[in-house]
């Protein structure tokens, strides 16, 4: 039974993956937008040395970590919330619910496909940053980076499913979903290093999930001396958000189009 359910999950993930790659425009911009941002921010702010966790690294390393954060959140939160809302409003989810297959396998397949896309984006960012900007690529802390990425992907996927409960229709989905997340990139020390931020901004950075995820990635990519690359406090905050998102999604997720 479990093996059959896992095959269903893989089947739905494969279906979502084929749908993704058969939309060349969406695939192109999903894959190359992070690279474009890395080139843009590096051109704007240069590649001067920065200090992260007591280590002096190129500013491209800081930018690369921010772009990785952006890539994972975009794939697992933004794209997932918008695509699932669209599937709901077109009646696709209702038809899936009417079949005898376990409903969780369909959602798990969609989440798995989003996670795989986000990991592909991470590989692209790491490779491009290392080759063209000499950004740091973690080696000894690679396990910490992988676990941090998986936890971040899972947390934002749960939050993406929870967000669908607040989106009334597919037309409003892009505006609402992007508005709910995009401002936090700029107040969470993701794209631009902020020196001596005001207290209220510092609180926001540590409360909302993008900040802790980005800081956990920084620790995994540029660990303090003697660190294993795990940032326990920020990972705990991320886990709380993920569990909260999962509970909201479990309670309020709808398979029926909204009236």
N, C-alpha and C positions, 0 to 999 in steps of 0.2 A: 504493500500500500504506500509506504513512504517512498519507495523507489519510483512508483508510478507518479506520485505527486511531484517528485523532483524532476521527472521527465517532462511533466506539464510546465513546470516553472521554466525549464530550459527551452521548451518549445515556444512559450510566450515571449521569452527574452529574445529568441531568434526571430520571431515575427516582428517584434518592436525594432530589432536591429536592422532587419531588411527594410522596414518602412523608413527608418532613419536614413539609410544609405541610398535609398531610391529617391530621396529628395535632395538633389545635388546642391541646391542653394543653401538649404538649412545645414547640410553636412559641411559645406565649405566654410560658412561663416562660424559655425560651432568650433571647427578645428583651427581656423586661422585667426579668429578674433583675439584669442589670448596672445598669439605670436605678434599680432599687430599692436596690441597694447604694450607688450614688452619692448618692442622697437620704439613705439611712441614715447613711453615714459623714459626710456634710456636716452632718447634724443633730447627730451626736454630737460632732464635733470642731470644728464651726464653719467659718468661711471666713477665718481670720486669714492674714496674709501669711507666706510661707515663702521661704527662699532655696534655689534649685535652680540648680546650675552657675553661681553668681555672679549670678543674676537673681532679683529679688524678684517672686514670683507669689502668687496666692491659693492657699490650701491645697486648694481644689477642683481646681486643676490637678494637684496631686500625686495626689489621690484619683482623678481622671479617668484619669490614666496607669495607675494600679494596676488600675482596672476594665477598661481596654482590655487589659492583660496577662491579667487573669482571663478576659475574653471569648474571646481568641484561644486560650488554653490549654484552656478548656472545650470550645470547638468542635472544635479540631484534635487534642486529646489525649484528654480525658475522654470526650466523646461518640463520637469515632471508635473508641476502644478498646472501649467498651461495645457499640456497635452492630455492629462487626465480629465480636466474640466471640459475640454473640447470633446473627448470621448463620451463623457456623461451627457452633454447637451445634444449631441447628435444621436443619442439613443444606443450607442455601441455598448456602454456598460450595462444598460438594461437588458440587452440581448445576451450578454455574457452571463448575467445573473440568472437568466432563464434556462441556461444549460445545466446539465448535471455535474459539471466540473466544479471542484472546490474554488470558491471565489478568491481565496487568498493566493492561489497559485498564479492567477492573472496579475494581481497587483505585485506579487513578488517578482514575476518575470519583468514587469515594467521597471521596477526598482533596480533589478539586477542589470538590465540594459543601461540604465542611467549611470550606475556605478562603473560599469565597464567603459562607457564613454568618458567619464570623468578621469579614470585611470589612464586612458589613452592620452587625454589632454595633459595630464601631469607628465607623462613620458615625453611628449612633444615639447613642453615648456622646459623641462630639465635638460633635454638634449640641445635645444636651440640656445638656451641661456649659457650652457657650458661651452658650446662650440664657438658662438659668436661674441659672447660678453664675458667669458671666463668666470661665470657664476659658479658658486660652490655647489658641488653635488655630494650628498652625504654617502659615506661608505660604511663606516663603523656603526652609524646610527640608522642604517637602512631599515631594520626591523621596527624601530620607533616611528619612522616616517610612514611605513606601510600601515601600521596599526592606527596611527593618527588619521591617515587618509580614509581608512575603512570606517572608523568611528565618525568622522566628519560627514562622509557620504551617507551613512545610515541615519545620522541625526537630521541632516537637511532633507533627506528623502521623506522621513516621518513628518517633518514640518511642512514639506510641500503637499503631502496628502491632507494634512490638517488644514492648510490654507484653502483647499478646494471647497471646504464647507462655507467659506466667507465670500467666495466668488459667485455672483448670481448667474452669469452666463459667459459663453466663450468670447463674446466681443469685449467684455470688460476684463477678461483674464489677464492679458498682457499688461494693461495699465495698473491694475490692482497688485498683481504679483511683483512687478518691477518696483512699484512705489513702496511696497512693504519691505524691500531688501536693499535697493540701490543706495539710498542715503547712508546706510551703515557702512558701506565700503569706505566712505570719506571721513567718517568720524571714528573709525576703528583702527586707524593707523595701518591701513592695508596698502593703499597706493602711494601715499605721500608720508614720509616720516615726520611726525609731529613732535616738536621739542617743547617741553614744559606745558602740556595741555592744561586747560582749566579743570577744576575738580569735577564738575558735572560731566565733562566730556570723558574724563578718566573713568568715572563710574559707568557711563554708558558702554565704554569699550570693554569693560570686564563683565558686564551683565548680559548684553545681547550676544548671540552665539557666534557672529562673524569674528569679533575680536578674540575670544578665547581660541577659536579654531586657527586663526592666523598666528597667534602667539605660540600655540602648540606646534605648528608647522615650523616656525622660526627655531624653536628649541630642537626639533628633529633635524633640521638642515644645518643650523649653526649652534651646536650644543655648548653650554658652558664647560669649562675645563673639568674633566672627570665625570661628566654627566653621560647617562645612557641615551639621552635624547627624548626621554619621556617627560612631559610637563603635566604632572598629576593634577594640579589645581584646575588648569584650563580644560583638561580632558574631562574632569568631573563636571564642570559647568556644561560642557558640550553634551555629556551623557544625560544630564538633567533635562536639557532642552529636547533631546531626542526622545526620552521617555515621555515627557509632557506632550510632544507632538504626536507620538504614537497613541496616547490615551485620547487626545482630542479627535484624532482621525478615527479611532475605533468607535467613539461615541457618535460623531456627527457626520462621518463620511456617507455620501449618498450615491446610490447606483441609479437613481431616477433623475431625469432632467428637472431642473428647477422650474416652477411655474412662472 
